[in-house]
Amino acid sequence: PPNTQRQFDLGSQAQQNEQSMQLQVCDLDGTDARAMYKTVGLDLLSYKKIQMDIHAEQMGNSPILAKNMDMSVFIRMGNDFEENYYEYEVPLTFIDPNSTLPVDETARREVIWDANNRMDFNYEDVFAGVKSKRNSAILDGVNGVSNVERYKSTDGKNNVYVIGSPSMANVTTIMIGVRNNNPVGDLRCAEIWVNELRLSEFDKTGGWATTASINMKLADFGNISLGGGYSTPGWGGINQKVSERQRETIRNIDATGNFELGKFIPEKIGITLPMYLSYNQVRKDKQYNPLDTDIQLDKLEDGAYKTRLNKISPDLQTSKSINFSNIKKLAKGRKKKRIYDVENLNATFAYSENKKQDINTEYNNVMNYKGALNYNFKTKLKAVQPFKRTPIVKRIERKKLANYAEKEKEIREQIKAARKEKGSSKKISILQKDLKTLKTEKIAYRKRISKIKRSPYLKLYRDFNFFYMPSQLSFKTDMSRMFSENKIRNVSDAALLIEPTFNKNWYFNRNYKVKFDLTKAIKLDYSAQNNALIDEPF
């Protein structure tokens, strides 16, 4: 075709053969059509024009005047072939079989590929325009106009049709065919060539984006972070295709704050009260009508329908939360932990809210509440070993040694008294001998007792130990409640009653833990968990 350059094959150093799709029909009845189709998956919103070159000539043994053929070529694009599609129809100009083709190659190409047959239209205006006109007629209550009937419009000498709700953003089928526009019974034979079905004039509109952020530190009291962003349709990365670029205006706001409210409480009390706040909102204003995804919102006619769409089409998501985490009293100037200390307690409370709405959702609100109270006592204890120094044996030893001491004292007093008597040397000698014997028995007894203390038979007695209280006591309880409500938006023309749906969950969880070392070797660990579901009436 004219304005088409054949590809050059570097291997063979020759131009590649240009081939067209050929449609041959014979005895095609009036009002009937034949076509070829292909399933695809295309998003064509980033382009503006569809172009295709067409050649038409008669076929068969009964030639008819070229001007009386009354046939056309059409292209059908959409989600299917019968209920959701656009159709563009071009009346054919047939080449005169008796004419002589020009010698000049360029002129010959122009005759064969008649410019009157060329399909060249801005589908962004033509297809979206005919669907908008059809939708406006439906809203105005025009008789005979509906989504389930073919709606006809014109684009100069060409015809345009729409049925259902096709979209150029999601083209799954393409059909190219030939139609006999004569009355029933008026048969036609023809050969049609179609070539270079192509898209042109892609959307060169660029987008822009900006972000900003602020971080503030408020000494030791807290910090605040603020952020925001804005981007427009057409914004995208260098590595993105045209069809992958943004098709919506996005605004986002983000604010967070961390504060230590315990700074407002006297330091000697020692209360820590951290608070976290957050707020986030993302709004996406669509460039295209979400209900007709190939019609731009700003090109709709002003009226109630456009006003309603501008109100319900944005995607809006807002979330906010407040959190008091790990509220507790700090230990001040006391090292020893006691089981009844208030410092063993800590509490948490959190609330979050998330709200969403879009073209299909009137509202979707989710609220979460959470509260927790924890008690934890943990200490390091020394084991009590009452028999480590063998007290019973020591008691017996002390009693026996006391007897030895008493006897020794008694003998010494007797020796002292005997020395005052005359002729008592023999008596004194006997008493001194008894004293020496007593000391020897005492030393032998001590050695015997010392050996008994170290005896392996008393090891169990000596090593006996116990702990008088648990090393850890822990109790954790938390409640979490979720409440959500959701309502689907009625975007149809029917008077539907849509009731909102609700979802509620309320959990109450408790955890208990005790660690009690009965002895150094015998340890007791006890833990229990209790999960409860609180049933709320609707």
C-alpha positions in Angstrom: 0.0 0.0 0.0 1.0 3.6 -0.4 3.0 5.1 2.5 4.1 1.6 3.5 7.7 0.6 3.3 8.6 -3.0 3.1 11.1 -4.4 5.6 14.7 -5.0 4.4 16.2 -8.5 5.1 19.9 -8.0 5.9 20.6 -11.7 5.3 19.3 -11.9 1.7 19.9 -8.2 1.0 16.4 -7.9 -0.4 13.0 -6.5 0.6 10.7 -8.9 2.3 7.5 -9.9 0.5 4.5 -7.9 1.6 1.5 -10.1 2.2 -2.2 -9.1 2.8 -5.0 -11.0 4.3 -7.4 -12.1 1.5 -11.1 -12.6 1.9 -12.9 -14.3 -1.0 -16.7 -14.5 -0.9 -19.0 -15.7 -3.6 -22.8 -15.9 -3.7 -22.9 -13.8 -0.6 -26.6 -13.0 0.0 -27.9 -9.5 0.6 -27.6 -8.3 4.2 -25.3 -11.2 5.0 -21.6 -11.0 5.9 -18.5 -13.2 6.3 -15.5 -12.5 8.5 -12.3 -13.7 10.1 -11.5 -13.2 13.7 -8.7 -13.4 16.2 -8.6 -13.4 20.0 -6.2 -10.9 21.6 -5.6 -9.1 24.8 -5.0 -5.4 24.1 -5.2 -2.1 25.9 -5.6 0.6 23.2 -6.3 3.7 25.3 -2.8 5.0 24.8 -3.3 5.4 21.0 -5.7 7.5 19.0 -6.1 6.1 15.5 -6.8 2.8 13.7 -5.6 2.6 10.1 -6.0 -0.2 7.6 -5.5 -0.3 3.8 -8.2 -2.1 1.7 -8.4 -3.3 -1.9 -11.6 -4.6 -3.5 -12.2 -6.3 -6.8 -15.0 -8.4 -8.4 -14.8 -12.1 -8.6 -16.8 -14.6 -10.7 -18.1 -14.9 -14.3 -21.0 -12.3 -14.0 -19.3 -8.9 -13.6 -21.4 -6.1 -12.2 -20.7 -2.5 -12.6 -18.2 -1.5 -9.9 -20.4 1.3 -8.7 -23.3 -1.1 -8.1 -21.5 -3.6 -5.9 -22.7 -1.9 -2.7 -20.5 -3.9 -0.3 -18.5 -2.8 2.7 -15.6 -4.0 5.0 -16.0 -3.7 8.7 -13.8 -4.2 11.7 -15.4 -5.3 15.0 -13.5 -4.9 18.3 -14.6 -5.6 21.9 -15.2 -8.2 24.5 -17.1 -10.6 22.3 -18.7 -10.8 18.8 -22.4 -10.5 19.6 -23.1 -8.5 22.8 -20.2 -6.2 23.6 -18.4 -4.6 20.6 -17.7 -1.6 18.5 -17.9 -1.8 14.7 -16.6 0.5 12.1 -17.8 0.0 8.5 -16.3 1.4 5.3 -18.2 1.3 2.0 -16.0 -0.2 -0.7 -14.9 1.3 -4.0 -14.2 -1.6 -6.4 -11.5 -1.4 -9.0 -12.8 -1.4 -12.6 -11.8 -4.7 -14.1 -11.6 -3.1 -17.6 -9.3 -0.3 -16.5 -5.6 -0.2 -17.3 -3.2 0.2 -14.4 -0.7 3.0 -14.6 2.9 2.2 -15.5 4.3 4.2 -12.6 4.7 2.1 -9.5 3.6 4.7 -7.0 0.5 5.6 -9.1 -0.3 1.9 -9.6 -0.2 1.3 -5.8 -2.6 4.2 -5.3 -5.0 2.8 -7.8 -4.9 -0.7 -6.4 -5.2 0.5 -2.8 -7.8 3.2 -3.4 -7.7 6.0 -0.8 -11.5 5.8 -0.6 -11.2 2.4 0.9 -8.6 3.3 3.5 -9.8 2.9 7.1 -8.4 5.8 9.0 -10.3 7.1 12.1 -9.7 8.4 15.6 -11.3 5.7 17.6 -10.9 7.7 20.8 -13.5 10.2 19.4 -15.5 7.9 17.2 -16.0 4.8 19.5 -16.2 6.7 22.7 -18.4 9.4 21.0 -21.0 6.9 19.7 -21.1 5.2 23.1 -21.5 8.5 24.9 -24.3 9.5 22.5 -26.0 6.2 23.0 -25.8 6.4 26.8 -27.2 10.0 26.8 -30.1 8.8 24.7 -30.8 6.0 27.2 -30.7 8.5 30.1 -33.0 10.8 28.1 -35.5 7.9 27.6 -35.3 7.8 23.8 -37.5 5.0 22.5 -35.7 2.0 20.9 -32.3 2.8 22.4 -30.8 0.3 24.8 -27.6 -1.5 25.7 -28.7 -4.7 24.1 -29.5 -3.3 20.7 -27.0 -2.1 18.0 -26.8 1.6 18.0 -25.8 3.3 14.8 -24.0 6.5 14.1 -21.9 7.9 11.3 -18.4 9.2 10.8 -18.6 10.9 7.4 -19.5 8.3 4.8 -18.7 5.5 7.2 -21.0 3.8 9.7 -20.2 3.2 13.4 -22.1 0.7 15.6 -22.0 -0.1 19.3 -23.8 -2.7 21.4 -23.4 -3.5 25.1 -20.5 -2.0 27.0 -17.2 -2.6 25.1 -14.0 -0.9 26.1 -10.9 -0.1 24.2 -9.0 -0.6 27.4 -9.7 -4.4 27.2 -10.0 -5.6 23.7 -10.2 -9.4 23.6 -11.5 -10.0 20.1 -10.9 -8.5 16.7 -13.0 -9.4 13.6 -12.5 -8.2 10.0 -15.2 -9.0 7.5 -17.1 -8.1 4.3 -20.8 -7.4 4.1 -23.3 -7.4 1.2 -25.5 -4.3 1.7 -28.0 -5.2 -1.0 -31.5 -6.6 -0.5 -31.9 -10.3 0.3 -31.6 -12.4 -2.9 -29.1 -10.0 -4.5 -25.9 -12.1 -4.5 -22.4 -10.8 -4.7 -18.9 -12.3 -5.4 -15.8 -10.3 -4.4 -12.2 -10.6 -3.4 -11.0 -8.3 -0.6 -7.4 -7.6 0.5 -6.8 -6.0 3.9 -3.3 -4.9 4.9 -1.4 -3.1 7.6 -3.9 -3.0 10.4 -2.1 -0.6 12.7 -2.4 1.9 15.5 -0.9 5.4 15.3 -0.6 8.7 17.2 0.0 7.3 20.6 -0.8 9.6 23.5 2.3 11.9 24.1 0.7 13.7 27.0 3.2 13.7 29.8 2.5 13.6 33.5 4.3 15.1 36.5 4.7 14.1 40.1 6.0 15.7 43.3 6.6 14.7 46.8 7.3 16.6 50.0 8.2 15.6 53.5 8.9 17.4 56.9 10.5 15.8 59.9 10.5 17.7 63.3 12.1 16.6 66.5 10.7 18.1 69.7 13.6 17.6 72.0 13.0 14.5 74.1 9.2 15.0 74.0 8.6 13.4 70.6 8.9 13.8 66.8 6.5 14.6 64.0 6.6 13.5 60.3 4.5 15.1 57.6 4.5 13.9 53.9 2.5 14.3 50.8 2.5 13.5 47.1 0.8 14.5 43.9 1.0 12.9 40.4 -1.1 13.3 37.2 -2.1 11.0 34.3 0.8 10.2 32.0 3.3 9.8 34.8 5.5 6.7 34.7 8.9 5.3 34.6 11.3 5.4 31.7 11.1 1.6 31.5 7.3 1.6 31.3 5.3 1.2 28.2 2.9 3.9 27.1 -0.1 1.7 28.2 1.5 1.1 31.6 1.6 4.8 32.6 -0.6 6.3 35.2 -4.3 7.1 34.2 -5.4 8.8 37.4 -4.6 11.8 39.5 -3.2 10.6 42.8 -3.0 12.7 46.0 -1.7 11.4 49.2 -1.2 12.9 52.7 0.6 11.2 55.5 1.2 12.4 59.1 2.7 10.6 62.0 3.7 11.6 65.5 5.5 9.9 68.5 5.2 11.6 71.9 6.2 10.8 75.4 3.3 12.1 77.5 5.1 11.0 80.7 7.2 14.2 80.4 4.1 16.0 81.8 4.2 13.9 84.9 6.7 14.6 87.7 9.9 12.7 87.1 10.0 11.3 90.6 6.8 9.4 90.0 8.4 7.7 87.1 5.5 7.1 84.7 6.2 6.3 81.0 3.3 7.1 78.7 4.2 6.8 75.0 1.6 7.8 72.4 1.7 7.2 68.6 -0.7 9.0 66.2 -1.0 8.5 62.4 -3.2 9.8 59.6 -3.1 8.8 56.0 -5.3 9.5 53.0 -4.9 8.5 49.4 -7.3 9.8 46.7 -7.3 8.6 43.1 -9.3 10.6 40.6 -9.8 8.6 37.5 -9.0 10.0 34.1 -11.5 7.5 32.5 -15.0 6.7 33.5 -14.8 3.5 35.7 -18.2 2.3 34.2 -17.1 2.9 30.6 -13.3 2.7 30.8 -12.6 4.2 27.4 -14.5 7.4 28.0 -12.7 10.3 29.6 -14.7 11.9 32.5 -13.9 15.5 31.4 -15.3 14.8 28.0 -18.8 13.8 29.3 -21.6 16.3 28.8 -22.3 18.4 31.9 -25.3 17.1 33.7 -26.5 15.0 36.6 -24.7 11.9 35.3 -21.3 13.6 35.1 -21.9 15.2 38.5 -22.7 11.8 40.1 -19.7 10.2 38.5 -17.3 12.9 39.7 -18.7 12.2 43.2 -18.6 8.4 43.3 -15.7 7.5 40.9 -12.7 8.5 43.0 -10.9 5.8 45.0 -10.6 7.2 48.5 -8.9 5.5 51.4 -8.5 7.1 54.8 -6.8 5.5 57.8 -6.1 6.9 61.2 -4.9 5.4 64.5 -3.9 6.2 68.0 -1.8 3.9 70.2 -0.7 4.0 73.8 1.9 1.3 74.1 3.6 -0.2 77.2 2.3 2.2 79.8 4.1 1.5 83.1 5.8 2.9 86.2 9.6 2.8 86.2 11.5 1.5 89.3 13.2 4.4 91.0 16.1 3.8 93.4 15.1 0.3 94.5 16.9 -2.7 93.2 15.1 -5.5 95.0 11.9 -6.6 93.2 8.8 -7.4 95.1 5.9 -9.5 94.0 3.4 -6.7 94.7 5.3 -3.9 93.0 3.2 -1.8 90.7 6.2 -1.7 88.4 5.4 -5.3 87.4 2.3 -4.0 85.5 2.1 -2.5 82.0 -0.9 -1.6 79.8 -1.5 -1.0 76.1 -4.4 0.5 74.2 -4.8 1.0 70.5 -7.5 2.1 68.1 -7.4 2.2 64.3 -9.9 3.1 61.7 -9.8 2.4 57.9 -12.4 3.8 55.5 -12.6 3.0 51.8 -14.9 4.0 48.9 -14.8 3.6 45.2 -17.1 3.2 42.2 -18.3 -0.2 43.4 -18.2 0.4 47.1 -20.4 3.0 48.8 -18.5 2.6 52.0 -16.2 0.0 53.7 -15.4 1.0 57.2 -13.2 -1.2 59.5 -12.6 -0.3 63.2 -10.1 -2.1 65.4 -9.9 -1.8 69.2 -7.2 -3.4 71.3 -6.4 -3.3 75.0 -3.9 -5.3 77.0 -2.9 -5.6 80.7 0.2 -7.5 81.6 1.8 -8.5 84.9 5.3 -9.9 85.0 7.4 -10.6 88.1 10.8 -12.2 87.6 13.7 -12.4 90.0 16.8 -14.4 90.8 16.8 -16.4 94.0 19.4 -18.3 96.0 18.6 -21.8 97.0 18.0 -22.5 100.7 20.4 -25.4 101.9 19.5 -26.0 105.5 21.7 -29.1 105.9 24.7 -27.9 104.0 26.8 -27.5 107.2 25.3 -30.7 108.8 23.6 -28.9 111.8 22.4 -32.1 113.5 25.9 -33.6 113.5 27.2 -30.3 114.8 24.6 -30.2 117.5 25.7 -33.7 118.7 29.3 -32.7 118.4 28.8 -29.5 120.4 27.0 -31.5 123.1 29.7 -34.2 123.3 32.5 -31.6 123.3 30.7 -29.7 126.1 30.7 -33.0 128.1 34.4 -33.4 127.5 35.0 -29.8 128.5 32.9 -30.3 131.7 34.9 -33.4 132.6 38.2 -31.6 131.9 37.2 -28.8 134.1 36.2 -31.1 136.9 39.5 -33.0 136.7 41.5 -29.7 136.7 39.6 -28.6 139.8 40.3 -31.9 141.5 44.0 -31.5 140.6 44.0 -28.0 142.0 42.4 -29.1 145.2 44.8 -32.1 145.6 47.8 -29.8 145.4 46.7 -28.2 148.6 46.7 -31.5 150.4 49.8 -33.1 151.8 50.9 -36.5 150.4 48.7 -36.2 147.4 51.3 -36.6 144.7 50.1 -40.0 143.7 46.5 -38.8 143.5 47.6 -35.9 141.3 49.5 -38.2 139.0 46.4 -40.3 138.6 44.3 -37.3 137.8 46.8 -35.9 135.3 46.8 -39.3 133.6 43.0 -39.2 133.4 43.2 -35.6 132.0 45.6 -36.7 129.3 43.4 -39.7 128.4 40.4 -37.4 128.2 42.2 -35.0 125.8 43.2 -37.9 123.6 39.6 -39.1 123.5 38.5 -35.6 122.6 40.9 -35.3 119.7 39.9 -38.8 118.5 36.3 -37.8 118.7 36.8 -34.7 116.7 38.6 -36.6 114.0 35.8 -39.2 113.9 33.1 -36.5 113.7 35.0 -34.6 110.9 35.1 -37.9 109.0 31.4 -38.4 109.5 30.7 -34.9 108.2 32.6 -35.6 105.0 31.0 -39.1 104.6 29.5 -39.8 101.1 26.6 -41.4 102.9 25.5 -37.9 104.1 25.9 -36.2 100.7 22.1 -36.3 100.0 21.6 -34.9 103.5 24.2 -32.1 103.0 23.0 -31.2 99.4 19.3 -30.9 100.2 18.0 -27.5 98.9 14.8 -25.7 98.0 13.4 -22.3 96.8 10.9 -20.6 98.9 9.0 -18.7 96.1 8.6 -18.8 92.3 11.2 -17.2 90.1 8.6 -15.9 87.6 5.0 -15.1 87.7 3.3 -13.8 84.5 -0.2 -12.9 83.6 -1.2 -11.4 80.2 -4.7 -10.5 79.1 -5.7 -8.7 76.0 -9.0 -7.9 74.2 -9.2 -7.2 70.5 -12.4 -6.1 68.8 -13.0 -5.6 65.1 -16.1 -4.0 63.6 -16.6 -3.6 59.9 -19.5 -2.5 57.7 -19.6 -2.6 54.0 -22.2 -1.5 51.4 -22.0 -2.2 47.7 -22.9 0.7 45.5 -25.8 0.4 43.1 -24.3 1.5 39.7 -27.1 0.1 37.6 -30.3 1.7 36.4 -32.4 -0.8 38.4 -34.0 0.2 41.7 -32.1 -2.3 43.8 -32.2 -2.4 47.5 -28.7 -3.2 48.8 -28.4 -3.8 52.5 -25.0 -3.2 54.2 -23.2 -6.2 55.6 -21.5 -6.3 59.0 -18.7 -8.3 60.5 -17.8 -8.4 64.2 -15.1 -10.1 66.1 -14.4 -9.8 69.8 -11.6 -11.9 71.3 -10.6 -12.1 74.9 -7.2 -13.9 75.4 -5.5 -14.8 78.7 -2.1 -16.3 79.3 -0.7 -17.6 82.6 2.9 -18.6 83.3 4.6 -19.8 86.5 8.2 -20.8 86.9 9.0 -22.4 90.3 12.3 -24.1 90.9 11.4 -26.5 93.7 15.1 -27.4 94.0 18.2 -26.9 91.9 17.4 -30.1 90.0 13.6 -30.1 90.1 12.0 -27.3 88.1 8.3 -26.7 87.6 7.1 -24.8 84.6 3.3 -24.2 84.3 1.6 -22.3 81.5 -2.0 -22.0 80.5 -3.8 -20.2 77.7 -7.5 -19.3 77.6 -9.0 -17.9 74.3 -12.6 -16.7 74.4 -14.9 -15.3 71.7 -17.4 -12.7 72.9 -20.6 -13.0 70.9 -22.1 -9.6 70.1 -25.8 -9.4 69.1 -26.4 -7.7 65.7 
